[in-house]
Amino acid sequence: MRPEALNPLFVDAQALEGVGPKLMRPLEKLGLTRVRDLIYHLPERFVERHAVADLDKATVGENIIVALTVREHRSSTGRGPFRVLAEDARGNVCAISYFGRASYAAKKALPVGEKRWIAGRLDQYGQMLQMVHPDHIAEAASALAGQVREPVYGLSEGMTLGRITGLVGQALKPVPDLPEWCEPGLVERMGWPAWREALELAHRGPNPLARDRLAYDELLANGLALMLVRASNRTQKGLALVGDGRLRSKLNLPFALTGAQQRSIAEIQGDLAQSAPMLRLLQGDVGSGKTVVALNAMLIAVEAGAQAAMLAPTEILARQHHETLMRMVQGTGVEIALLTGRDKGRARESILMGLLDGSIDILVGTHAIFQEAVAYKNLALAVIDEQHRFGVSQRLLLARKGRRAPHFLAMTATPIPRTLTLAQYGEMDVSRLDELPPGRQAIDTRVIAIDRMDDVAGALARHLEGGGQAYWVCPMVRESEGDDLAAAEARFAALKVRFGDDVVLVHGQLRPEQKDAAMERFSSGAAKLLVATTVIEVGVDVPNATLMVIEQAERFGLAQLHQLRGRVGRGSEKSVCLLLRSAELSETGRKRLALMRETQDGFRLAEEDLELRGGGELLGTRQSGDTPFRVATLEQIQKLLPIAHDDARLLIERDGGLSGPRGEAARLLLYLFERDWGVQLLRGG
């Protein structure tokens, strides 16, 4: 149960004044559904305004507050702005300009002959001073007293800055004073404010100490929860798994294992032979052979008379794994089944019976494999692919399916920089597959301006006519008004005109059966071109597909580009990846694409991505909501994570864990950052 002191923070945002169903939609897009979310929606920056008596005392480019008297409304022809001419106390004229359909509101807010206090950025157009769409207009100076320094928050369509500022102010009012969970000496040494004060200061103005304090809290909660998982894991009794090799010796692999694969298999084999459950992360670059390593681990479990399960985040990936594993175990007598949320009726009942009586050795599937109705005869090993897409709480649900605590092998195809491995996987031992199987050819990567689209289409046509297959990836599903991002549906329609039924479309908003049908046509070779969003980032393996086109490639992170490029180069034929760039390219975008051309080492790209992104955009995960951190930026992680890690260890090993005064405060911290699965472990689930 959540501590009562925190209940005011977990109240639904709809309880705030002025929030109804209409306003909830943009709030949900921002992930701000509760009071707690709003108090941690920290300002991106602050606007500092200078109050001036007249325009002579202001500088062009400066944000100011000034009193102006309206002299004239001036409409423009065509698409020109609506201008309000006003003058200050000394007679200096300033044009207040509005674009679009704002003339009615401007006339109402700025009536001729009236004096108004106006806050905005002072610019110059030709010889005339102007303000474009001023931030605030008031009849009295006192009304703008609070706008001298104003926070600027992240917004979504349908949300104004004034509205979000007001909601954050409401959310901060019920924030309680909570006992200190940080080590007192550390707070004093760092000069940090208390938690509640830090929240208020962070919303009030630029305050590095308050920001660091809040980031540290998040890192401490994460590190503490991961350590509790590890400590709990050590106390549990699992099933020691020792295989006799009879099934592994029958595997007919088309390639020899690399040294990295052999080393990782040996590490896993050593862990499985212990009664303490394994908790290991297998990091592997694109195409490094993680599936073979995972299969060896699962066969050890089967040889020892137990069952194994493999959890994947999407149906596409689950089906791909099932097909790959079935090919590898052919002739061994190992029974592998697939279970997804779509399996119903007799087919589902048959699988459930097979798991219960032990006739199914290995189960592959999505979240469906740890639903309440799914029971195993003897689940002893769980393999989780794309680990970063699953929370620890989901892993704990799967753990309850074993008679004893099962061993866990987590896998990720996204190389994680060493800087962040501790932050995201602090409770796990790590194996790295840092070499590719022999015979893999380098992928020819080229950067091409998007205005050469006709040349690209011609090259694509020649590729398809020659019997090849190709991918075409776009950043979005469909275009939104005012957005110039390439959309998969529009590109699909254009390519279909040229290539007809040879083109199929896959994106996350399609119904599962539509996605499967399209993937089946492409995998079988019936379709030659797959247009998609990043839904194909992982789990798609079509060796005959040797051309990848990524439209507006500068919009993607390095790690994501690397994953997408990894969809080709999976067969013996030479593969090509075309990165189509927009005409206007930022310096970061230019460096990113140059690195893609330069190297195919995913671990190096991950480190470079970390440096290029900065500001906490961790490997492209923050933009998709997968990062474990909402408050801490990259710089704060690098600076504060080692301290938080040491503090969490001291709390567990020296200060009695979650018992005692500081331990009780630490429980509040875990619930506050929704790492309460760490508390649940202490209660035995």
Secondary structure, DSSP 8 states (H G I E B T S, - for coil): ---GGGGGGGSBGGGSTT--HHHHHHHHHTT--BHHHHHT---SEEEE-EE-SSGGG--TT-EEEEEEEEEEEE--STT--EEEEEE-TT--EEEEEE-SS-HHHHHHHS-TT-EEEEEEE-EEETTEEEEES-SEEESSGGGGGGGSEEEE----TT--HHHHHHHHHHHHTT-------S-HHHHHHHT---HHHHHHHHHHS--HHHHHHHHHHHHHHHHHHHHHHHHHHHHS-B------STTGGG---SS---HHHHHHHHHHHHHHTSSS--EEEEEE-TTS-HHHHHHHHHHHHHHTT-EEEEE-SSHHHHHHHHHHHHHHTTTS---EEEE-TT--HHHHHHHHHHHHHT---EEEESGGGGSTT---S-EEEEEESSGGGS-HHHHHHHHTTSSSB-EEEEEESS---HHHHHHHHTTSEEEEE-S--TT----EEEEEEGGGHHHHHHHHHHHHHTT-EEEEE-SBSS--TT----BHHHHHHHHHHHHGGGEEEE-TTS-HHHHHHHHHHHHHTS-SEEEE-GGGSSS---TTEEEEEEETGGGS-HHHHHHHHTTSS-SSS--EEEEEE-SS--HHHHHHHHHHHH---HHHHHHHHHHHH-TT-GGGHHHHT--S-SS--HHHHHHHHHHHHHHHHHHHHTS-TT-HHHHHHHHHHHHHTT-THHHHHHTT-
